[in-house]
Amino acid sequence: MPRGQKSKLRAHEKRRQAQTQEQPLGLVGAQATAGAGREFHSSSSSRSKSNPRSSAAARTTRGVILVHYLLYKYQMKEPITKAEMLRNIIQMHKSHFLEILRKASEHLELVFGLDIKEMDSNKHIYILINKLELSYDARLSDDGGVPKTGLLMTILGVIFTKGNRATEEQVWQILNTMGLYSGREHFIFGEPGKLITKDLVKEKYLEYQQVPNSDPPHYEFLWGPRAYAETSKMKVLEFLAKVHDTIPSAYPTWYEEALRDEEARAQARAATRAHISAIVSARSRALSSYSSLPK
């Protein structure tokens, strides 16, 4: 490749990274994967142009149904086979199986924090696993429900990338691209407005408060104390970066902030350990002195 063309490509890539840095990762990730009932984006513009519109729409429908089917299997705690997916869902679109499965997998990871794993490569048996570690899902999914951690991590990511506080409008802008609307019942999450302004607030994962001096009143979201305790800025950034198939350091501003947060957490843990060690040592000396007293 000519040297001048290489320089142009490098300049273009730098501009692209700078533009991405300015966008909240949650928005970009949400745009990459629409909510159930909404159209899955085509994997490439050239592919969408080369196929008839009706065929692309049919594959979109298959993808949405596949998400529902996989979630049902997860709730039933049943494995999924490729044969079942082809027979029950994909049907005449077998040649596009991998494309449809990939898009469904992206949606499951972003919104629900679920990862599809192939257990048996010979029989093509798959299972869904919850890849996130928040105790929120361990508690709320005991009844066989679908994890909501992916949604929570997305909201935490919006808050983080908006300067550690995000307006209600900014959060809903992201959720709308995922097929979630205030006041409109969702087939998995119920009424999203109640979930994010009541349930997650009650569980201390989010704080929801009026913006100071706003008239008429506007509201904003912040991380709640349990979010700080159970996850970190680095984990949230890693989650959002994975949605982009990239690494956290690709977003230097947020990455540096996440590193500072990790360092502060490490120092706090060290201080706590030192404090506990001092208490234990003092108690041990006191017991030793007591036992050495004459009877």
Sequence and secondary structure as in RCSB ss.txt:
>XXXX:A:sequence
MPRGQKSKLRAHEKRRQAQTQEQPLGLVGAQATAGAGREFHSSSSSRSKSNPRSSAAARTTRGVILVHYLLYKYQ
MKEPITKAEMLRNIIQMHKSHFLEILRKASEHLELVFGLDIKEMDSNKHIYILINKLELSYDARLSDDGGVPKTG
LLMTILGVIFTKGNRATEEQVWQILNTMGLYSGREHFIFGEPGKLITKDLVKEKYLEYQQVPNSDPPHYEFLWGP
RAYAETSKMKVLEFLAKVHDTIPSAYPTWYEEALRDEEARAQARAATRAHISAIVSARSRALSSYSSLPK
>XXXX:A:secstr
  HHHHHHHHHHHHHHHHHHHHS HHHHHHHHS  TTS    S HHHHHHS HHHHHHHHHHHHHHHHHHHHHHH
TT  EEHHHHIIIIIGGGGGGHHHHHHHHHHHIIIII EEEEEEETTTTEEEEEE    HHHHHHTTTS    HH
HHHHHHHHHHHTTS EEHHHHHHHHHHTT  TTS BTTTBSHHHIIIIIHHHTTSEEEEE TT SS  EEEEE H
HHHHH  HHHHHHHHHHHTTS GGGSHHHHHHHHHHHHHHHHHHHHHHHHHHHHHHHHHHHHHHHHTS  
